[in-house]
Amino acid sequence: MNKVKALISGVALSVAMATSALAAGVEINASSTGLALQGYDPVAYFTVGEPTPGNWKITALHNDALYRFASEENKAEFEKNPEAYLPEYGGYCAFGAAMGFKFDGDPTLWKIVDDKLYLNLAKDIQTRWEGDIPGFIDKADANWDGIADKDPAELQAQ
């Protein structure tokens, strides 16, 4: 019976955390429940070197977005220094940011450049981005201040 209570408590906590994450702002590419990186572990990109699904039981809330982790160790590393592991441009597509837009970043289409995590929308987009990574990062960095607080749909309507 204790296992059932523990499971129910865990589910309740997870739902409560997800519900509280509904306030994730437009500067973070998160689901309607506030889940960032589609549930992938942000630390694992740096430690394992590949996209690693996080465990729904191991989470942390940062800037009103919910992050999942593959291990308690990864969660602890994230909590020590979240900025070291968060994807650039709030997890939106790096190429899209360079073009002045906010498109979903696919957590399986990633690259670490100068200790920063970048995501892209699609394989062909990532290939194009990889053709001039420094140039596209410069453009995205320059655009980000102006688009970070805008809704993705608002940018496409311009």
FIKOLZA-1660 file (N, C-alpha, C; in steps of 0.1 Angstrom, whole numbers, plus 5000, padded with zeros to 4 digits):
% residues 158
   i   px   py   pz ch aa at
   1 5008 4988 5000  A  M  N
   1 5000 5000 5000  A  M CA
   1 5009 5013 5000  A  M  C
   2 5020 5012 5007  A  N  N
   2 5029 5024 5007  A  N CA
   2 5034 5027 4993  A  N  C
   3 5036 5017 4984  A  K  N
   3 5041 5020 4971  A  K CA
   3 5030 5027 4963  A  K  C
   4 5017 5024 4965  A  V  N
   4 5006 5030 4958  A  V CA
   4 5006 5045 4963  A  V  C
   5 5007 5047 4976  A  K  N
   5 5006 5061 4981  A  K CA
   5 5018 5069 4976  A  K  C
   6 5030 5063 4975  A  A  N
   6 5041 5070 4970  A  A CA
   6 5039 5074 4955  A  A  C
   7 5034 5065 4948  A  L  N
   7 5031 5067 4934  A  L CA
   7 5021 5078 4932  A  L  C
   8 5010 5078 4939  A  I  N
   8 5000 5088 4939  A  I CA
   8 5006 5102 4943  A  I  C
   9 5014 5102 4953  A  S  N
   9 5020 5114 4957  A  S CA
   9 5029 5120 4947  A  S  C
  10 5037 5111 4940  A  G  N
  10 5046 5115 4929  A  G CA
  10 5038 5121 4918  A  G  C
  11 5027 5114 4914  A  V  N
  11 5019 5119 4903  A  V CA
  11 5013 5133 4907  A  V  C
  12 5008 5134 4919  A  A  N
  12 5002 5147 4923  A  A CA
  12 5013 5158 4923  A  A  C
  13 5025 5155 4928  A  L  N
  13 5035 5165 4927  A  L CA
  13 5039 5169 4913  A  L  C
  14 5040 5159 4904  A  S  N
  14 5043 5161 4890  A  S CA
  14 5032 5170 4884  A  S  C
  15 5020 5167 4886  A  V  N
  15 5009 5175 4881  A  V CA
  15 5009 5189 4887  A  V  C
  16 5012 5190 4900  A  A  N
  16 5012 5203 4906  A  A CA
  16 5023 5212 4900  A  A  C
  17 5035 5205 4898  A  M  N
  17 5046 5213 4892  A  M CA
  17 5043 5216 4878  A  M  C
  18 5037 5207 4870  A  A  N
  18 5034 5210 4856  A  A CA
  18 5024 5222 4856  A  A  C
  19 5014 5221 4865  A  T  N
  19 5004 5232 4865  A  T CA
  19 5010 5245 4868  A  T  C
  20 5019 5245 4878  A  S  N
  20 5025 5258 4882  A  S CA
  20 5034 5263 4871  A  S  C
  21 5038 5254 4862  A  A  N
  21 5047 5258 4851  A  A CA
  21 5039 5265 4839  A  A  C
  22 5026 5265 4840  A  L  N
  22 5018 5271 4829  A  L CA
  22 5022 5285 4826  A  L  C
  23 5029 5292 4835  A  A  N
  23 5033 5306 4833  A  A CA
  23 5045 5307 4825  A  A  C
  24 5051 5297 4820  A  A  N
  24 5063 5298 4812  A  A CA
  24 5061 5308 4801  A  A  C
  25 5069 5318 4800  A  G  N
  25 5067 5329 4791  A  G CA
  25 5071 5326 4777  A  G  C
  26 5068 5335 4767  A  V  N
  26 5071 5332 4753  A  V CA
  26 5086 5331 4750  A  V  C
  27 5094 5336 4759  A  E  N
  27 5109 5335 4757  A  E CA
  27 5114 5321 4758  A  E  C
  28 5106 5312 4763  A  I  N
  28 5110 5298 4765  A  I CA
  28 5100 5289 4756  A  I  C
  29 5107 5280 4748  A  N  N
  29 5099 5271 4740  A  N CA
  29 5095 5259 4749  A  N  C
  30 5083 5260 4754  A  A  N
  30 5077 5250 4763  A  A CA
  30 5063 5246 4759  A  A  C
  31 5059 5234 4763  A  S  N
  31 5046 5230 4759  A  S CA
  31 5036 5238 4767  A  S  C
  32 5023 5236 4765  A  S  N
  32 5012 5243 4772  A  S CA
  32 5013 5239 4787  A  S  C
  33 5019 5228 4791  A  T  N
  33 5020 5225 4805  A  T CA
  33 5033 5230 4811  A  T  C
  34 5041 5237 4803  A  G  N
  34 5054 5243 4808  A  G CA
  34 5066 5233 4806  A  G  C
  35 5064 5222 4800  A  L  N
  35 5075 5212 4798  A  L CA
  35 5084 5217 4787  A  L  C
  36 5097 5219 4791  A  A  N
  36 5107 5224 4782  A  A CA
  36 5115 5212 4776  A  A  C
  37 5121 5215 4765  A  L  N
  37 5129 5205 4758  A  L CA
  37 5122 5192 4755  A  L  C
  38 5109 5193 4754  A  Q  N
  38 5100 5181 4751  A  Q CA
  38 5104 5169 4761  A  Q  C
  39 5108 5173 4773  A  G  N
  39 5111 5163 4783  A  G CA
  39 5125 5157 4783  A  G  C
  40 5134 5162 4774  A  Y  N
  40 5148 5158 4773  A  Y CA
  40 5156 5164 4784  A  Y  C
  41 5166 5157 4789  A  D  N
  41 5175 5161 4799  A  D CA
  41 5185 5171 4794  A  D  C
  42 5185 5184 4798  A  P  N
  42 5194 5194 4793  A  P CA
  42 5209 5191 4797  A  P  C
  43 5211 5185 4808  A  V  N
  43 5225 5182 4812  A  V CA
  43 5231 5171 4804  A  V  C
  44 5223 5161 4800  A  A  N
  44 5228 5149 4793  A  A CA
  44 5235 5153 4780  A  A  C
  45 5231 5164 4773  A  Y  N
  45 5237 5168 4761  A  Y CA
  45 5252 5170 4763  A  Y  C
  46 5256 5175 4775  A  F  N
  46 5269 5178 4778  A  F CA
  46 5277 5167 4784  A  F  C
  47 5270 5158 4792  A  T  N
  47 5276 5147 4799  A  T CA
  47 5276 5134 4791  A  T  C
  48 5265 5131 4784  A  V  N
  48 5264 5118 4777  A  V CA
  48 5267 5121 4762  A  V  C
  49 5265 5133 4757  A  G  N
  49 5267 5136 4744  A  G CA
  49 5257 5132 4734  A  G  C
  50 5244 5131 4739  A  E  N
  50 5233 5128 4730  A  E CA
  50 5220 5131 4737  A  E  C
  51 5209 5133 4729  A  P  N
  51 5196 5136 4735  A  P CA
  51 5192 5124 4744  A  P  C
  52 5188 5127 4756  A  T  N
  52 5185 5117 4766  A  T CA
  52 5171 5120 4772  A  T  C
  53 5161 5112 4770  A  P  N
  53 5148 5115 4777  A  P CA
  53 5150 5116 4792  A  P  C
  54 5143 5126 4798  A  G  N
  54 5143 5127 4812  A  G CA
  54 5132 5119 4818  A  G  C
  55 5134 5117 4831  A  N  N
  55 5124 5109 4839  A  N CA
  55 5113 5118 4844  A  N  C
  56 5101 5115 4843  A  W  N
  56 5090 5124 4847  A  W CA
  56 5090 5126 4862  A  W  C
  57 5097 5117 4869  A  K  N
  57 5098 5118 4884  A  K CA
  57 5109 5127 4889  A  K  C
  58 5119 5130 4880  A  I  N
  58 5131 5138 4883  A  I CA
  58 5130 5151 4876  A  I  C
  59 5125 5162 4882  A  T  N
  59 5122 5174 4876  A  T CA
  59 5127 5186 4884  A  T  C
  60 5129 5197 4877  A  A  N
  60 5132 5210 4883  A  A CA
  60 5125 5221 4876  A  A  C
  61 5120 5231 4883  A  L  N
  61 5113 5242 4877  A  L CA
  61 5123 5254 4876  A  L  C
  62 5125 5259 4865  A  H  N
  62 5134 5271 4863  A  H CA
  62 5127 5281 4853  A  H  C
  63 5126 5293 4858  A  N  N
  63 5120 5304 4850  A  N CA
  63 5106 5299 4845  A  N  C
  64 5099 5293 4854  A  D  N
  64 5085 5288 4851  A  D CA
  64 5084 5277 4841  A  D  C
  65 5095 5271 4837  A  A  N
  65 5095 5260 4828  A  A CA
  65 5099 5247 4836  A  A  C
  66 5094 5236 4832  A  L  N
  66 5097 5223 4839  A  L CA
  66 5107 5215 4830  A  L  C
  67 5118 5212 4837  A  Y  N
  67 5128 5204 4830  A  Y CA
  67 5129 5190 4837  A  Y  C
  68 5131 5180 4828  A  R  N
  68 5132 5166 4833  A  R CA
  68 5146 5161 4832  A  R  C
  69 5150 5152 4840  A  F  N
  69 5164 5147 4841  A  F CA
  69 5164 5132 4841  A  F  C
  70 5175 5127 4835  A  A  N
  70 5177 5112 4835  A  A CA
  70 5181 5107 4848  A  A  C
  71 5187 5115 4857  A  S  N
  71 5192 5111 4870  A  S CA
  71 5192 5123 4880  A  S  C
  72 5192 5119 4892  A  E  N
  72 5193 5129 4903  A  E CA
  72 5206 5137 4902  A  E  C
  73 5217 5131 4898  A  E  N
  73 5229 5138 4896  A  E CA
  73 5228 5149 4886  A  E  C
  74 5221 5146 4874  A  N  N
  74 5220 5156 4864  A  N CA
  74 5211 5168 4869  A  N  C
  75 5201 5164 4877  A  K  N
  75 5192 5175 4883  A  K CA
  75 5201 5183 4892  A  K  C
  76 5209 5177 4900  A  A  N
  76 5217 5185 4910  A  A CA
  76 5227 5194 4902  A  A  C
  77 5233 5189 4891  A  E  N
  77 5242 5197 4883  A  E CA
  77 5234 5209 4877  A  E  C
  78 5222 5207 4872  A  F  N
  78 5214 5217 4866  A  F CA
  78 5211 5228 4877  A  F  C
  79 5207 5224 4888  A  E  N
  79 5203 5233 4899  A  E CA
  79 5215 5241 4904  A  E  C
  80 5227 5236 4902  A  K  N
  80 5239 5244 4906  A  K CA
  80 5241 5256 4897  A  K  C
  81 5238 5254 4884  A  N  N
  81 5241 5264 4874  A  N CA
  81 5232 5261 4861  A  N  C
  82 5219 5265 4862  A  P  N
  82 5210 5262 4851  A  P CA
  82 5215 5268 4838  A  P  C
  83 5220 5281 4839  A  E  N
  83 5224 5288 4826  A  E CA
  83 5234 5280 4818  A  E  C
  84 5242 5272 4824  A  A  N
  84 5252 5264 4817  A  A CA
  84 5246 5253 4808  A  A  C
  85 5234 5249 4811  A  Y  N
  85 5228 5238 4804  A  Y CA
  85 5215 5242 4796  A  Y  C
  86 5210 5253 4798  A  L  N
  86 5198 5257 4790  A  L CA
  86 5201 5260 4776  A  L  C
  87 5192 5255 4767  A  P  N
  87 5195 5258 4753  A  P CA
  87 5194 5273 4750  A  P  C
  88 5202 5277 4740  A  E  N
  88 5202 5291 4736  A  E CA
  88 5188 5294 4729  A  E  C
  89 5185 5307 4730  A  Y  N
  89 5172 5312 4724  A  Y CA
  89 5160 5305 4730  A  Y  C
  90 5161 5302 4743  A  G  N
  90 5149 5296 4749  A  G CA
  90 5145 5282 4744  A  G  C
  91 5154 5276 4736  A  G  N
  91 5151 5263 4731  A  G CA
  91 5144 5264 4717  A  G  C
  92 5143 5276 4712  A  Y  N
  92 5137 5277 4698  A  Y CA
  92 5148 5274 4688  A  Y  C
  93 5144 5272 4676  A  C  N
  93 5154 5269 4665  A  C CA
  93 5164 5280 4663  A  C  C
  94 5177 5277 4664  A  A  N
  94 5188 5286 4662  A  A CA
  94 5188 5293 4649  A  A  C
  95 5185 5286 4638  A  F  N
  95 5184 5292 4625  A  F CA
  95 5172 5301 4624  A  F  C
  96 5161 5297 4630  A  G  N
  96 5149 5306 4630  A  G CA
  96 5152 5319 4637  A  G  C
  97 5159 5318 4648  A  A  N
  97 5163 5331 4656  A  A CA
  97 5172 5340 4647  A  A  C
  98 5181 5333 4639  A  A  N
  98 5189 5341 4630  A  A CA
  98 5181 5348 4620  A  A  C
  99 5170 5343 4616  A  M  N
  99 5161 5349 4606  A  M CA
  99 5151 5358 4612  A  M  C
 100 5151 5359 4625  A  G  N
 100 5141 5368 4632  A  G CA
 100 5128 5361 4636  A  G  C
 101 5128 5348 4636  A  F  N
 101 5115 5341 4639  A  F CA
 101 5118 5331 4651  A  F  C
 102 5107 5326 4656  A  K  N
 102 5107 5316 4667  A  K CA
 102 5100 5303 4663  A  K  C
 103 5108 5293 4659  A  F  N
 103 5102 5280 4655  A  F CA
 103 5106 5270 4665  A  F  C
 104 5099 5260 4666  A  D  N
 104 5102 5249 4676  A  D CA
 104 5116 5244 4674  A  D  C
 105 5123 5242 4684  A  G  N
 105 5136 5236 4684  A  G CA
 105 5134 5221 4686  A  G  C
 106 5139 5212 4678  A  D  N
 106 5138 5198 4680  A  D CA
 106 5149 5193 4688  A  D  C
 107 5147 5187 4700  A  P  N
 107 5157 5183 4709  A  P CA
 107 5166 5172 4704  A  P  C
 108 5162 5166 4693  A  T  N
 108 5171 5156 4687  A  T CA
 108 5180 5162 4676  A  T  C
 109 5178 5174 4672  A  L  N
 109 5186 5181 4662  A  L CA
 109 5194 5192 4670  A  L  C
 110 5205 5189 4675  A  W  N
 110 5212 5198 4684  A  W CA
 110 5227 5198 4681  A  W  C
 111 5234 5208 4686  A  K  N
 111 5248 5209 4685  A  K CA
 111 5253 5218 4697  A  K  C
 112 5264 5214 4703  A  I  N
 112 5271 5223 4713  A  I CA
 112 5282 5230 4706  A  I  C
 113 5281 5243 4707  A  V  N
 113 5292 5252 4702  A  V CA
 113 5296 5262 4713  A  V  C
 114 5309 5262 4716  A  D  N
 114 5315 5270 4726  A  D CA
 114 5307 5268 4740  A  D  C
 115 5305 5256 4743  A  D  N
 115 5298 5252 4756  A  D CA
 115 5283 5257 4757  A  D  C
 116 5277 5259 4745  A  K  N
 116 5263 5263 4745  A  K CA
 116 5255 5254 4736  A  K  C
 117 5243 5250 4741  A  L  N
 117 5234 5241 4734  A  L CA
 117 5225 5248 4724  A  L  C
 118 5225 5244 4711  A  Y  N
 118 5217 5250 4701  A  Y CA
 118 5208 5239 4695  A  Y  C
 119 5195 5242 4693  A  L  N
 119 5186 5233 4687  A  L CA
 119 5181 5239 4673  A  L  C
 120 5177 5230 4664  A  N  N
 120 5171 5234 4651  A  N CA
 120 5158 5227 4649  A  N  C
 121 5151 5233 4639  A  L  N
 121 5137 5228 4636  A  L CA
 121 5137 5215 4629  A  L  C
 122 5146 5213 4619  A  A  N
 122 5145 5202 4610  A  A CA
 122 5159 5199 4605  A  A  C
 123 5161 5187 4600  A  K  N
 123 5174 5182 4596  A  K CA
 123 5180 5192 4585  A  K  C
 124 5172 5195 4575  A  D  N
 124 5177 5204 4564  A  D CA
 124 5180 5218 4569  A  D  C
 125 5173 5222 4579  A  I  N
 125 5175 5235 4585  A  I CA
 125 5188 5235 4593  A  I  C
 126 5190 5224 4600  A  Q  N
 126 5203 5223 4607  A  Q CA
 126 5215 5222 4598  A  Q  C
 127 5214 5215 4587  A  T  N
 127 5224 5214 4577  A  T CA
 127 5228 5228 4572  A  T  C
 128 5217 5236 4569  A  R  N
 128 5220 5250 4564  A  R CA
 128 5227 5258 4575  A  R  C
 129 5222 5257 4587  A  W  N
 129 5228 5264 4599  A  W CA
 129 5243 5260 4601  A  W  C
 130 5246 5247 4599  A  E  N
 130 5259 5243 4600  A  E CA
 130 5269 5248 4589  A  E  C
 131 5263 5254 4579  A  G  N
 131 5271 5260 4568  A  G CA
 131 5278 5272 4572  A  G  C
 132 5273 5279 4582  A  D  N
 132 5279 5291 4588  A  D CA
 132 5275 5294 4602  A  D  C
 133 5279 5284 4611  A  I  N
 133 5274 5285 4625  A  I CA
 133 5278 5298 4631  A  I  C
 134 5291 5303 4630  A  P  N
 134 5294 5316 4637  A  P CA
 134 5285 5328 4632  A  P  C
 135 5283 5328 4618  A  G  N
 135 5275 5339 4613  A  G CA
 135 5261 5338 4617  A  G  C
 136 5255 5326 4617  A  F  N
 136 5241 5325 4622  A  F CA
 136 5239 5327 4637  A  F  C
 137 5249 5323 4645  A  I  N
 137 5249 5327 4659  A  I CA
 137 5249 5342 4661  A  I  C
 138 5258 5349 4654  A  D  N
 138 5259 5363 4655  A  D CA
 138 5245 5370 4651  A  D  C
 139 5239 5365 4640  A  K  N
 139 5226 5370 4636  A  K CA
 139 5215 5367 4647  A  K  C
 140 5215 5355 4652  A  A  N
 140 5205 5351 4662  A  A CA
 140 5207 5359 4675  A  A  C
 141 5219 5361 4679  A  D  N
 141 5222 5369 4691  A  D CA
 141 5217 5383 4689  A  D  C
 142 5220 5389 4678  A  A  N
 142 5215 5402 4675  A  A CA
 142 5200 5403 4675  A  A  C
 143 5193 5393 4669  A  N  N
 143 5179 5393 4668  A  N CA
 143 5172 5390 4682  A  N  C
 144 5178 5382 4690  A  W  N
 144 5171 5377 4702  A  W CA
 144 5166 5388 4711  A  W  C
 145 5173 5398 4714  A  D  N
 145 5168 5408 4723  A  D CA
 145 5155 5414 4718  A  D  C
 146 5153 5415 4705  A  G  N
 146 5141 5421 4699  A  G CA
 146 5129 5411 4697  A  G  C
 147 5132 5398 4698  A  I  N
 147 5122 5388 4696  A  I CA
 147 5119 5380 4708  A  I  C
 148 5127 5380 4718  A  A  N
 148 5126 5371 4729  A  A CA
 148 5112 5372 4736  A  A  C
 149 5107 5384 4738  A  D  N
 149 5094 5386 4744  A  D CA
 149 5082 5386 4735  A  D  C
 150 5084 5382 4723  A  K  N
 150 5073 5382 4713  A  K CA
 150 5068 5368 4711  A  K  C
 151 5055 5367 4709  A  D  N
 151 5049 5354 4706  A  D CA
 151 5053 5350 4693  A  D  C
 152 5056 5337 4691  A  P  N
 152 5061 5332 4678  A  P CA
 152 5051 5336 4666  A  P  C
 153 5038 5335 4669  A  A  N
 153 5028 5338 4658  A  A CA
 153 5029 5353 4654  A  A  C
 154 5032 5361 4664  A  E  N
 154 5033 5376 4662  A  E CA
 154 5044 5379 4652  A  E  C
 155 5055 5371 4653  A  L  N
 155 5067 5373 4645  A  L CA
 155 5064 5369 4630  A  L  C
 156 5056 5358 4629  A  Q  N
 156 5053 5353 4615  A  Q CA
 156 5043 5362 4608  A  Q  C
 157 5035 5370 4616  A  A  N
 157 5025 5379 4610  A  A CA
 157 5031 5392 4605  A  A  C
 158 5043 5395 4608  A  Q  N
 158 5049 5407 4604  A  Q CA
 158 5053 5407 4590  A  Q  C
% end
